[in-house]
């Protein structure tokens, strides 16, 4: 049985968010090599990022397992169960992070949001958090969102 859509049927899901520092687009299998390189080079940094308190991810998954995970995220996006975006450098299109928007584990009527940036681009974490927080308020239909705060600059 197919699970219910995370957003109402008439909501037009944003396909991008663009700032001078990064752009977001839906994550898919085409990002596998760059995504895998980004998170595997940044495991300790990601685990220390607000929103990743349990240390279960990033894990030791293989390149093939990562591809399966990206396919699952793309399928969730198509079926409106959750929305994962890759964060790209606007100049090089290299993967510098990820944003996940899914039903909150404690309350499926609330959006739970997580994001990370690779350690070599750590200075972008607060900028990403601020841009996504604003985007969620302006462009998304959620009344309630959980997204761990980032310390001020």
Secondary structure, 3 states (H helix, E strand, C coil): CCCCCCCCCCCCCCCEEECCCCEEEECCHHHHHHHHHHHHCCHHHHHCCCCCCCCCCCCCCCHHHHHHHHHHHHHHHHCCCEEEEEEECCCCCCEEEEEEEEECCCCCCCEEEEEEECHHHHHHHHHHHHHHHHHHHHHCCCCCEECCCCCCC
